[in-house]
């Protein structure tokens, strides 16, 4: 049986030129509690924050059950997939681009 969570949004990452203001804004708008001044917890997923003054944006990470296989599918379909990164307690993720340059990520939760 296929994994029912495959392809669901599992994580967001907000890149901002003013991380403190971004955290204050999204906390006020949505009531998200900020943890360790680094990430929010929404009712269903985590939202990370990081400084990125050159290109403020929200990165979307999709759940996959096998990060290597999903990365290979991205490449086979003409996209780009970087090398995976391990984040203790969070799982593994990889940053990707589709053939048109749209950025997104894949996330494999810890077992």
C-alpha positions, 0 to 999 in steps of 0.5 A, spaced: 500 500 500 502 506 498 504 511 503 498 516 504 503 521 507 507 521 500 507 528 497 504 532 503 507 538 505 511 536 511 515 542 513 516 550 511 522 554 511 522 562 511 528 565 509 528 573 511 532 579 511 530 580 518 528 574 521 526 577 528 521 581 524 519 575 520 518 571 527 514 577 530 509 577 524 508 570 523 507 569 530 502 575 531 498 573 525 497 565 526 499 565 533 504 560 532 509 559 538 516 560 536 521 555 539 529 556 541 528 563 536 529 558 530 522 555 528 515 555 529 510 549 531 503 550 527 497 545 528 500 540 523 507 542 521 514 545 523 516 552 520 523 554 520 526 560 519 533 563 517 536 569 514 536 570 507 537 577 505 538 576 497 531 572 496 526 572 502 521 567 500 518 561 503 520 554 501 516 548 501 518 541 503 514 535 501 514 528 505 517 522 502 518 515 505 525 514 501 529 520 500 534 517 495 529 514 491 525 521 491 531 525 489 532 520 483 525 521 481 527 529 481 533 528 477 530 523 472 524 528 471 529 533 469 530 537 475 536 538 480 536 535 487 542 537 492 545 532 497 541 530 503 542 533 509 541 530 516 538 534 522 537 530 528 530 529 531 527 532 524 530 527 519 533 528 512 531 533 507 534 535 500 533 542 496 531 541 489 529 545 483 524 543 477 526 544 470 523 551 470 527 553 476 522 552 482 525 551 488 522 546 493 524 540 498 523 533 500 523 531 507 524 524 510 521 524 517 526 520 522 524 512 523 
